[in-house]
Amino acid sequence: MRIKADLQIHSVCSDGSMGGEEIVRRALMRGLRAIAVTDHNT
């Protein structure tokens, strides 16, 4: 079974442009089943 995932996402806590809720909303819109927020220095 394959799972669509993005295992390297940065939030506004490092060099990303989205907060947690926006990350989850966009992941669901893209059909992702798994995500990993990998912020720098947190």
C-alpha positions in Angstrom: 0.0 0.0 0.0 1.4 3.4 -1.0 0.8 6.5 1.2 1.1 10.0 -0.3 3.2 12.0 2.2 5.4 15.1 2.5 8.1 14.4 5.1 9.9 17.8 5.0 7.7 20.9 5.7 8.9 24.1 7.3 6.4 26.4 9.2 6.6 30.0 10.1 8.6 28.9 13.2 11.6 28.6 10.9 11.9 29.6 7.2 8.4 28.5 6.0 5.5 30.7 5.2 2.5 28.8 6.7 1.3 28.2 10.3 0.3 24.7 11.5 -3.4 25.0 10.6 -2.6 26.1 7.1 -0.1 23.3 6.6 -2.7 20.7 7.6 -5.4 22.3 5.5 -3.2 22.3 2.4 -2.0 18.8 3.1 -5.6 17.5 3.2 -6.4 19.4 0.0 -3.4 17.7 -1.8 -4.6 14.3 -0.5 -1.6 13.7 1.8 -2.0 11.0 4.4 1.1 11.9 6.4 3.2 15.0 6.9 6.3 15.9 9.0 7.0 19.4 10.1 10.8 19.7 10.2 11.5 23.3 11.3 15.1 24.5 11.9 16.4 25.2 15.4 13.2 24.3 17.2 
